[in-house]
Amino acid sequence: QVTLVESGGGSVQAGGTLKVSCKAPRLITSTFRMYEKAWYRQAPGKQRELVAAISRDDEARYADFVKGRFSISRDNSRKTVSLQMNGLKPEDTAVYYCNLRNQDSDSWGQGTQVTVSS
């Protein structure tokens, strides 16, 4: 398992912006870049769902409900994957989790709360 440390999140009004980041402090850079990285979220009473993912080849994909609003990025030198969230809606309120995955492991961050008020 990979240790992941999340930061960011918080509370914002609808239409606002937030950024969440996730660092893998114990990985070396060359290893970090080989993982597929993703952000998931889980709202109260709902299942965890994929928000965005970025492959080893830097191909990004997004859930339909965030396309055009959210952007996933990675900084291999800083061993960090981030999610920039613009145009936030109350329905984006959830705990956001980062995920690093390869053929041998599937690791999760501790989760960070994002709350959007109307």
C-alpha positions as a LaTeX table, in Angstrom:
\begin{tabular}{lrrr}
\hline
Residue & $x$ (\AA) & $y$ (\AA) & $z$ (\AA) \\
\hline
Gln1 & 0.00 & 0.00 & 0.00 \\
Val2 & 1.04 & 3.55 & $-0.77$ \\
Thr3 & 0.72 & 6.30 & 1.83 \\
Leu4 & $-1.33$ & 9.16 & 0.41 \\
Val5 & $-1.80$ & 12.52 & 2.09 \\
Glu6 & $-4.66$ & 14.72 & 0.94 \\
Ser7 & $-5.01$ & 18.45 & 1.37 \\
Gly8 & $-7.36$ & 21.18 & 0.28 \\
Gly9 & $-11.10$ & 20.98 & 0.18 \\
Gly10 & $-13.32$ & 23.06 & 2.45 \\
Ser11 & $-16.54$ & 24.99 & 2.11 \\
Val12 & $-17.61$ & 27.27 & $-0.71$ \\
Gln13 & $-20.74$ & 28.76 & $-2.18$ \\
Ala14 & $-22.24$ & 27.50 & $-5.41$ \\
Gly15 & $-20.26$ & 28.67 & $-8.39$ \\
Gly16 & $-17.05$ & 28.82 & $-6.40$ \\
Thr17 & $-13.76$ & 27.01 & $-6.85$ \\
Leu18 & $-11.71$ & 24.62 & $-4.74$ \\
Lys19 & $-8.65$ & 22.49 & $-5.27$ \\
Val20 & $-7.79$ & 19.22 & $-3.61$ \\
Ser21 & $-4.34$ & 17.67 & $-3.77$ \\
Cys22 & $-2.84$ & 14.33 & $-2.89$ \\
Lys23 & 0.80 & 13.56 & $-2.29$ \\
Ala24 & 2.63 & 10.26 & $-2.09$ \\
Pro25 & 5.56 & 11.28 & 0.08 \\
Arg26 & 7.20 & 7.88 & 0.34 \\
Leu27 & 7.27 & 7.05 & $-3.36$ \\
Ile28 & 10.19 & 7.94 & $-5.56$ \\
Thr29 & 9.35 & 10.01 & $-8.61$ \\
Ser30 & 9.92 & 7.27 & $-11.18$ \\
Thr31 & 7.58 & 4.96 & $-9.32$ \\
Phe32 & 4.89 & 7.60 & $-8.81$ \\
Arg33 & 4.60 & 8.26 & $-12.52$ \\
Met34 & 3.81 & 4.62 & $-13.23$ \\
Tyr35 & 0.57 & 4.63 & $-11.25$ \\
Glu36 & $-2.85$ & 5.41 & $-12.58$ \\
Lys37 & $-4.19$ & 8.24 & $-10.45$ \\
Ala38 & $-7.78$ & 9.14 & $-9.78$ \\
Trp39 & $-10.19$ & 11.09 & $-7.64$ \\
Tyr40 & $-13.39$ & 9.56 & $-6.28$ \\
Arg41 & $-16.09$ & 11.03 & $-4.11$ \\
Gln42 & $-18.69$ & 9.74 & $-1.73$ \\
Ala43 & $-21.72$ & 11.69 & $-0.63$ \\
Pro44 & $-23.73$ & 10.69 & 2.46 \\
Gly45 & $-25.87$ & 7.66 & 1.76 \\
Lys46 & $-24.37$ & 7.14 & $-1.69$ \\
Gln47 & $-21.76$ & 4.85 & $-3.17$ \\
Arg48 & $-18.26$ & 6.05 & $-3.93$ \\
Glu49 & $-18.02$ & 7.19 & $-7.54$ \\
Leu50 & $-15.24$ & 8.04 & $-9.95$ \\
Val51 & $-14.80$ & 11.75 & $-10.60$ \\
Ala52 & $-11.66$ & 11.90 & $-12.75$ \\
Ala53 & $-8.64$ & 9.79 & $-13.60$ \\
Ile54 & $-5.31$ & 10.29 & $-15.31$ \\
Ser55 & $-3.30$ & 7.48 & $-16.81$ \\
Arg56 & 0.44 & 6.90 & $-16.86$ \\
Asp57 & 0.38 & 8.42 & $-20.35$ \\
Asp58 & $-1.39$ & 11.52 & $-19.03$ \\
Glu59 & $-4.71$ & 10.72 & $-20.63$ \\
Ala60 & $-7.45$ & 12.23 & $-18.51$ \\
Arg61 & $-11.04$ & 11.11 & $-18.32$ \\
Tyr62 & $-13.95$ & 12.57 & $-16.41$ \\
Ala63 & $-17.34$ & 11.60 & $-15.16$ \\
Asp64 & $-20.06$ & 13.26 & $-17.21$ \\
Phe65 & $-21.26$ & 15.23 & $-14.20$ \\
Val66 & $-17.94$ & 17.14 & $-13.91$ \\
Lys67 & $-16.90$ & 17.52 & $-17.54$ \\
Gly68 & $-16.02$ & 21.09 & $-18.33$ \\
Arg69 & $-15.87$ & 22.05 & $-14.64$ \\
Phe70 & $-13.15$ & 19.90 & $-13.05$ \\
Ser71 & $-9.59$ & 19.29 & $-14.15$ \\
Ile72 & $-7.21$ & 16.59 & $-12.96$ \\
Ser73 & $-3.46$ & 17.09 & $-13.12$ \\
Arg74 & $-0.33$ & 15.48 & $-11.82$ \\
Asp75 & 3.12 & 16.76 & $-10.93$ \\
Asn76 & 5.46 & 13.81 & $-11.00$ \\
Ser77 & 8.38 & 15.76 & $-9.56$ \\
Arg78 & 6.27 & 16.61 & $-6.51$ \\
Lys79 & 4.54 & 13.22 & $-6.48$ \\
Thr80 & 1.22 & 15.00 & $-6.38$ \\
Val81 & $-2.11$ & 14.62 & $-8.14$ \\
Ser82 & $-4.62$ & 17.44 & $-7.93$ \\
Leu83 & $-8.21$ & 18.13 & $-8.80$ \\
Gln84 & $-9.19$ & 21.69 & $-9.67$ \\
Met85 & $-12.91$ & 22.18 & $-9.19$ \\
Asn86 & $-14.64$ & 25.14 & $-10.80$ \\
Gly87 & $-18.30$ & 26.00 & $-11.03$ \\
Leu88 & $-19.07$ & 23.96 & $-7.93$ \\
Lys89 & $-22.64$ & 22.89 & $-7.31$ \\
Pro90 & $-24.35$ & 21.79 & $-4.08$ \\
Glu91 & $-24.52$ & 18.28 & $-5.49$ \\
Asp92 & $-20.71$ & 18.20 & $-5.56$ \\
Thr93 & $-20.77$ & 18.07 & $-1.77$ \\
Ala94 & $-18.96$ & 14.90 & $-0.73$ \\
Val95 & $-15.80$ & 13.45 & 0.74 \\
Tyr96 & $-13.18$ & 13.32 & $-2.00$ \\
Tyr97 & $-10.63$ & 10.51 & $-2.07$ \\
Cys98 & $-7.50$ & 10.17 & $-4.14$ \\
Asn99 & $-6.52$ & 6.76 & $-5.48$ \\
Leu100 & $-3.28$ & 5.35 & $-6.84$ \\
Arg101 & $-3.46$ & 2.03 & $-8.58$ \\
Asn102 & $-1.21$ & $-0.37$ & $-10.43$ \\
Gln103 & $-1.21$ & $-4.10$ & $-11.02$ \\
Asp104 & 0.08 & $-4.77$ & $-7.50$ \\
Ser105 & $-1.68$ & $-2.27$ & $-5.28$ \\
Asp106 & $-4.74$ & $-0.07$ & $-4.85$ \\
Ser107 & $-4.24$ & 2.75 & $-2.35$ \\
Trp108 & $-6.57$ & 5.43 & $-1.00$ \\
Gly109 & $-6.13$ & 8.76 & 0.68 \\
Gln110 & $-7.84$ & 9.57 & 3.95 \\
Gly111 & $-10.52$ & 11.69 & 2.28 \\
Thr112 & $-11.15$ & 15.42 & 2.39 \\
Gln113 & $-14.53$ & 17.11 & 2.78 \\
Val114 & $-15.88$ & 19.43 & 0.08 \\
Thr115 & $-19.06$ & 21.30 & 0.97 \\
Val116 & $-20.92$ & 23.51 & $-1.49$ \\
Ser117 & $-23.75$ & 25.67 & $-0.22$ \\
Ser118 & $-26.51$ & 27.11 & $-2.36$ \\
\hline
\end{tabular}
